[in-house]
Amino acid sequence: MALIKSISGLRGTIGGEPGNNLTPIDAVKFAAAYGTWLRENKTKQSLSVVIGRDARISGEMISQLVSNTLIGLGIHVIDLGLSTTPTVEVMVPKLDADGGIILTASHNPKEWNALKLLNEQGEFISAAEGQKILDLAEKEAFQFAKVDDLGQYKSYTTAIDEHIEMILALPLVNKEAIQAKNFKVVIDAVNSTGGIAIPKLLDQLGVSYIKLYCEPNGHFPHNPEPLKEHLTDISKKVVEEKADFGIVVDPDVDRLALINEDGSMFGEEYTLVAVADYVLSKTPSATVSNLSSSRALSDIAKKYGQIYEPSAVGEVNVVEKMKELNAKIGGEGNGGIIYPELHYGRDSLVGIALFLTHLAEQNKKVKELRDTYPAYYMAKKKIELTPEVDVDQILENIQNYYNDTNINTIDGVKIDFDDEWIHLRKSNTEPIIRIYTESTSQEKAEALADSVIEKIKHIV
């Protein structure tokens, strides 16, 4: 199957052979490398790490392996149990821990799991830090603690409630305005931990709800990536129940998609656009999203006389650019809302609270609100090449072909035209170029992507 080691963590499929899959041996080795890295970079003797997991079938097994490995290194473990990625992130600094590990493979199918690594701020580690951990894992340069110096284990069961309390305390979350609207929604939490967290949040906000796939048992009823083709059940349910809208999250609750009251998609790219519209109306600032995200966010920034700047793809890159610009809202077009007033991490729960406030204040139906935003359409394709092809040379040739346009090369090649764009990125693991385009119609976006593919074929 697969084992993918990267600077952001370790992910793979359960079972199989060590080094080729995410086996217990690989989980222990990587956890030991992370703990060793913490030890090498901290002067204090007593260290603690927060861990939490989504509802994957393999989650409890991986959690116990990781916990006991850290304990074996003399590091105390604070285990949140079933949790969400943003909950683990906010709890690391709240509990004054030295780091965190999230056990989730995000939107990947149930066969997958992963270890995602956080620093003491509850943010994803940098590329340089990730490389050091990979090196330690490769060398197996671990020094475990003697029996009197083993770490201690502590179960911590109130983290989601505390996370929700932090959201409700935010000045831009208007609980009273939301309650007054008596909203009714449908929730699809893909049988993971959103099924625990989202009802708790909505109860506090006075929103009634119908649960669809909210049992946190790890048996995903459909592909867990929140894309239109996977969300036919909730689209029907929203219409049947005459709900105001639908809420969809991925297994670890860091991506938020919305369904209009007529069962159509609000558009995953537009989750961030709508929340940014609200945040900028109250607290004007720069905005940031990655290069593959919709131009609609830039349009919203211009509406408030603010700047928009793109970052390289990857949450850590978005966060770095947001800090640089002191942006009060940003994220990724995959439904990832980053609201620094709470924390620097994608957070569907704060996204839901801010969207509900915006909807309440606008006094519009969800489809009506969506129609107020610029209409852009995306195509996402790829071209597979043979291993001997020089992918960098192809990207350089494409860049030269469009050299009279606005080009950004911080992450692949992004070519901006007046009302559309092309973004080409090479895969780090395969001879593949991923091609993202956006235009004013789906047909134009598809045609733009196809035209680039033809150019690449001609170059090859």
N, C-alpha and C positions, 0 to 999 in steps of 0.2 A: 504494500500500500504506500505509505509515505511518512517521512520524518523530515520536517523542515526546520533547520536551525537558522535563526536570523538575529539581528541586533536587537529586535524587540521582544524576543522570547523563543520558546520551543513549542512547535505544534506538530501533531501527527495523528495517525490512526491507531486505535487500540489493538493490541495483539501483535503476533508476528515475532520477528527477530530483533534483538537489540541493535541499535544503530540504523535500522531500516524502518522502524515503527516507533510509536510512543509506548514503549514497554515500561514496566516498573523500574528496570535498571536505568533507562534513560531519564525517567522522572527524578529518580534519586540523584543521579549524576548532575543533572542541571540544577536541582535545588541546592545541592552541595556547593556547586560553583557560585551560585548567587549568594549563599550564606557566607562563603569564604571571601567573596568580593566585599560584602558588608563589613566583615571582620577587618579586612585590610584597610578599609577607608574610614573606620570609626576609631576614635581614641578611647571611648568609654568601654568598660568591660561588659556591662549588662546591655544586651541588645534585644529588641523585640520586633517581630514581623507580624503584620495583619494578613490573614488569608481568608478568602471567600470563594464560593464556587457557584456556577449556574447549576441547573438541574439535570445535567447529563448523566446517563446511566453509569459512566465510569468516574463520575466526579468524586464520590466518597472514597473510592479506592485511591485515586491520585492524591486526594487531599490528605489521607492518612500517610501515604508515602512521603509527601512533601513535609508535612508537619513533623514527623518523626526524624526525618533527615536534619531539619533545622534544630530540633531538640538535641540531636546527636552532636551538633556543632556547638552546643552551649547557648543557643538562641531561643528566647522565649517566644511562644506562638500564641497569638490571639486569633481564635478561629470564629469567624462570623457565620460559618455554616452556609446554608442556602442564602445567597445574596445577589447583588447586582454589581456589575463593574463599577458604576459611579459610586455605589455605596462603599465599596472597599476603598476607593480613591479618597472619599471625604473622611473616612474613619482613620486613615493612616496619621494625618496630622492631629486629628481630634483626640486620638489616643496616645499621641506623642511617641509613635512607633518609629523605627528606623527604616522601614520599607514595607512593601506589600507584595503579595503574589495573588493574582486572580487566575482561577482555574476555569477557563472557558475557551472554547474555540469559536466564539462569537456566532457568525451566521453559517458556519460549516455544519454539515450533517452530523447525525448522532454518533457515527463511528469515530469522529475526531474529538480531541481535547487538546489543551494547551496550557502552558505556564506563561502568564504575562507579568512583567516585572515592573515594580514601582519604586521610586526613590522616597526619601523621607517627607517630601511635599505631597505624596500621593499622586505624582505624575509619572508618566512613562519615562524610563531611563533613556539617556542619550545614546546616540550611535556609538560613541567612543566607549561609554560604560558597557554597552551591550557586547562590544567586541572583546573587552577584557573578560567578561563572564564566559563568552564562547571559548576564549583561550584557556581559561582555568578548567573548563569542562573537558577540553581536549587533553590537557596535561594530567587531569585528575590529581591536581595538587591540593589535596584536602588534608586538614589536620583536625581530627574529631576530638571532642572534649573527653576528659577523664570522668569517671563515674560521679564524683562529687560536684562536677561543674556542668552537668547536663542542663539543658533548658527546661522550662516549665510550660505546660499546656493549659490554656484557659479558653473555655467556650464563652462566647459573647453573643447574646441572642437578641439584643435590642437595636442593632445597627440600622436596620431599615426604618424603624420608627424614628430614630434620631436624625437620619437623613431627611425624612419627610418634615420633621420639625424645623430643620434648617431651611428647607424650601419655603415653608409657610411663613417663616420670619423675614423673607426677602421683601423689601419695600415695593418691588414691582409685581408681586403676587397679591392680587386683590381678591381675597377670600369672599368678602361680602358681595362683590359684584358677580362673582361666579355663582354663589349660592342663590342669588336673586333670580337667576335665569332658569333654574331647575333643569339643567341639561341632562340628557339621557344619551349614553354612549354604549357601544359594543367594544369589548376588549378581546383581541387575539394575542395571547402571550406565548404561543407555540409550545404550550405545556412546559414552560420553564419559569424562572423566578420573577418575571414580570407579573405572573399570575398571583404572586404574593404581594408585590410592592404596589402595583397600580391600583388595585381595589383599596388598599390602605390609604393611598393618597386621595383617591376620589371620595372616599368616606369623609375625610377631613374637609374636602372642598364642597361637600353637599351635592355631588354629582351622582345620579343613579346610573346603574350599569347592568349590562347583560354579559356574563362570562362566556367566552368561546375559547376552548383550549387553554384553560388557566390552571390545570392540575399540574403541579411541578414534578412530573415523573420522568422527564427526559425522553418520552416517546413523542417525537415531533410529528404532528399529523400531516404536515406538508413541508416542502423545502423551507428551512427556517430563514432564508434571506427574504426580507420584506419587499418583494417586487410584485408588480401587478399580476403576473401569471401565476403566482403562488397564493393569491389572496381572494380567490373567487368565493370561498365560503363566507368570509366576513362581509364581502360586498353584498351578497344576498341577504345576510342577516341584518345588516343596517337598514335595508329597505323594508324587510319583513317586520322589524320591530319599530319602524318609524322613528329610528334614533336620529339624534342631531348629527352624529358622525361616528366613525369607527377609529379605534386606536390600535396600532400594530407595533410590536417591538420584536427585536431579535432575541435569542436566548439569554444574552447577558445584559440587555436593556440599555444599550448605548446608542441604538439606532431607532428612530421614531418615524413611522409612516402614518398617514391619516387617510381616511375614506370619507368622501363627501356623502351627504344625506341621500343622494340618488344612487349610491353604490359605485360611483366613479372614483378614480384615484385623485386625491388632492395633489399628488406628485411628491415623491420622496425628496426631490431637489427643493421643493417649495416649503417644506417644514421649516428649514432655516430661514428662508426668505420671509415667511409670515412672522416668525418670532423676532427676527431682526427689525422688521417694520415696527413692531411694538416697542422693542427696547430702544431703538433710535428715536422714536417719537418722545420718549421720556428722558433719555440720557444720550444725546448725540455723541458719536465717537467714530473713529475708523472702524472698518469691518474687514474680516479676513476669511477666506475659504481657500481650499486647494485649487490647483490649476485645472482639475477635471470637473469642477463644480459650475453650476449654472451662472450665466452672466446676470441673471435676475437680481442677485445679491448686490452686484455693482450698481444696478439701476436703482435699487432701494437706497443705497448709500448716497447716490447723487440727489435723490428726492429730498434728503435732509441736508444737502450741502456738505457731505462728508466724503472722505477718501475711502477707496476700496483697494486692497492689495492682495494678490494671490500668494500662496506659499507652495512649496513642493508638496507632493502627495505624502500623506502620513500625518497622524494626529500630532506627533511630537513636533513636526515642522509647522503645523498650523499654530500650535501653542507658542512656539518660539517667536513667530511673526506677530501674534497677538500681543505678547509681552512687549515686543519692540515698539509697537504702535499704540500701546495702552488701549487696545480695542475692548469695548465693553460687550461685544457679541461677535461670535465667529463660529466656525465649525466646518463640516464637510457636507457635500451635497448628497451623501448617502443617508441623510436624516440625522446626522450627528450635530447636536447643539452643544456649544461650549459657552458657558456663561460664567465668566471669571468672578463675578460677585459671590458665587457659591464655590466654584473650584475650576481649575483648568483641566477639564476632561469632558468627553462627550457624555451627555446625561439626558436620557429620555424623560425622566421624572420631572426635572426642572423645565424641560421643554413642554411637557403637558401642562404644567401649571401656568407658564407664561402664555402658551397658546390659548388656554381657556380664558385667561384675563383679557387678552386681546380680542377674542371672539365676543366676550361679554360687553366690552366697551364699544366695539364696532356696531353691535346690534344688527348683525347680518347673519344669514345662513352661511354654512361653511362653503358651499359651492359659490355663493355670491361673493364671499371674501376672496376665494381663489381667483375668480374672474377679474378682480381688481389688479392683479399682478401681470407683468409682461408675460406673453405666451412664447416660451421657447421649447424646443423639442430636441432630444438627444438620441444619438446612435452610438452604440458601443460594439466595436468589432475587433478582430485581431487577425494577423497574418502569420502563419507558421513558416519558418524558414529552415534551411538545413544548417547543421552546426558550423560548417565552414564559412558561412556568410558573415561578413563584417557588418554587424548591425549598426555600430557607431558610424561607419562610413555611409550607410544608407540614410541615417538621420541627418548627417551633414549635407548629403545631396539634396534631401527634401528641403532643408533649411535654405540652401542656395537657390533652389527653384522659386521659393517664396520670399526672396531677400528684399523685395520692395514693399513688404507688409510689416506689421508690428509683430516681432518674434521674441519669445521668452524661452531661455534655455536653462533655467534653474532646475528643471526636472524633465528631461527629454526635450521635445520641441513643441512649443505652443504657438500657433499661428492665429493671430486675431485679425478678422476682417470687420467691416462696418456692422454687420448684423449676424455674424456667425463666426465659429472658430473651429480649429482642429488641434487636437493634442495627441502626440505620439510618444509612447513610453516603451522602453525595452524591458523585458523580463530579466530579472537577475538570475533566474534558475533555468530558463529554457530559451531556445532561439525563436523568440516570439516578439513581435511589436504589437502593442495594444493601441488601438485607434479610437479616440473619443471625438465626437463632433457634436456641435449644437447649432441649430438654425431656427428659422421662424416657422418651419413646418417639419413634420416627421419625414416627408418625402425628400425635402431638401437636405436634412441631416443625413439620411441614408445615402443619398447621391453624393454628398460631400465625402463621406467615409469611403464609398466605393471608388471615387476618383483618386483618392490617395492610395488605396490598395493597388489600383492599376499602375500608378506612377512607381510604386515600390517594385511591382512585378517587372516593369520595364527596366528599372535600375539593375535588378538582379539578373 
